[in-house]
Amino acid sequence: MTSSRITLKERVDLPERLWPLWDKMLSYGPFHDQSGVMAHRLPIFEHTWRLLTQLSDEAVLHKRYLELAIVTVSLLNQCHYCVGQHTPKLSVQGISEEGAHRLLDYENHPELDAVDKLVVEYAIAVTKNWNRTGDEIFDRLKQHFTEEQIVELTWRAALCGAFNRFNDILQVETAQPAPRTAA
């Protein structure tokens, strides 16, 4: 396993005012390593994790659809870190680990219903065909999602692509369990 190209910062390396955000980030998932790299630039750490934790708290988009999109984008971009971090979250939503790794074959996927398949198709469009995507898919999306949900689904799929690149180029890896934080 390779190690991160950037040293990891810890909670104690942050200004004390950001410690609650670090703790909240850990409740979002085991992203201490990615956050430890982001913490080299406090605006990146702070704004990214405030955004993600706020979206999670609001829960406008069902977790199943969010995780389907994230794992799909990460599979397309071959980001092993993100696939590894989000496959367990997708498992909680009823998709097996094997099923998660087969999402790109969504049309014949036995664990996906019609809406799941639409989400995967859309995540692929956001990642690969954003400049060639016609209105037809939006007509289908609007049958199942509000415009608010479509905006979030689009943003989260696009943001995932950025995370994939960030994690891969800096070789962010999960090498060990999250460090314990002092209260």
VENZIKA-V275038 format. One record per pair of residues at least 4 apart in sequence whose C-alpha atoms are under 8 Angstrom apart, sorted by the first residue. I is the first residue (numbers start at 1). J is the second residue. Records with the same first field share a line. If there is no record, write none. Layout:
I = J, J
This chain:
1 = 175
2 = 171, 173
3 = 171, 172, 173, 175
4 = 8, 170, 171, 172, 173
5 = 170, 171, 172
6 = 37, 170
7 = 36, 37
8 = 33, 36, 37
9 = 13, 14, 35, 36, 37, 39, 40
10 = 14, 32, 36
11 = 19, 22, 181
12 = 16, 19
14 = 18, 19, 39
15 = 19
18 = 22, 46
19 = 23
20 = 24
21 = 25, 46, 49, 50
22 = 26
23 = 27, 181
24 = 28, 53
25 = 29, 31, 32, 49, 53
26 = 30, 31, 32
28 = 53, 56
30 = 85, 178
31 = 35, 178
32 = 36, 178, 179
33 = 37, 172, 173, 174, 178
34 = 38, 167, 172, 173
35 = 39, 45
36 = 40
37 = 172
38 = 42, 44, 45
39 = 44, 45
40 = 45
41 = 45
42 = 46
43 = 47
44 = 48
45 = 49
46 = 50
47 = 51
48 = 52
49 = 53
50 = 54
51 = 55
52 = 56
53 = 57
54 = 58
55 = 59, 60
59 = 63
60 = 148, 149
61 = 65, 66, 149, 152, 153
62 = 66
63 = 67, 93
64 = 68, 90, 93
65 = 69, 116, 119, 153
66 = 70, 153, 156
67 = 71, 86, 87, 89, 90
68 = 72, 90, 100, 103, 116, 119, 120
69 = 73, 119, 120, 122, 123, 153, 156, 157
70 = 74, 82, 86, 123, 156, 157, 160
71 = 75, 82, 83, 86, 87, 100, 103
72 = 76, 103, 104, 120, 123, 124
73 = 77, 123, 124, 127, 157, 160, 161
74 = 78, 79, 80, 82, 83, 160, 161, 164
75 = 79, 80, 83, 101, 104
76 = 104, 124, 127
77 = 161, 164
79 = 83, 164, 165, 167, 168
80 = 84
81 = 85, 164, 167, 168, 172, 173, 174
82 = 86, 163, 164
83 = 87
84 = 88
85 = 89
86 = 90
87 = 91, 97, 100
88 = 92, 97
89 = 93
90 = 94, 95, 96, 100
91 = 95, 96, 97, 100
95 = 99, 100, 111
96 = 100
97 = 101
98 = 102
99 = 103, 109, 111
102 = 106, 109
103 = 109, 120
104 = 120
105 = 109
106 = 112, 117, 120, 121
107 = 117
112 = 116, 117
113 = 117
114 = 118
115 = 119, 144
116 = 120
117 = 121
118 = 122, 140, 141
119 = 123
120 = 124
121 = 125
122 = 126, 137
123 = 127, 154, 157
124 = 128, 129
125 = 129, 130, 133
126 = 130, 154, 157, 158
127 = 157, 158, 161
129 = 133
133 = 137
134 = 138
135 = 139
136 = 140
137 = 141
138 = 142
139 = 143
140 = 144
141 = 145, 150
142 = 146, 147, 150
145 = 149, 150
146 = 150
147 = 151
148 = 152
149 = 153
150 = 154
151 = 155
152 = 156
153 = 157
154 = 158
155 = 159
156 = 160
157 = 161
158 = 162
159 = 163
160 = 164
161 = 165
162 = 166
163 = 167
164 = 168
165 = 169
166 = 170
167 = 171, 172, 173
168 = 172
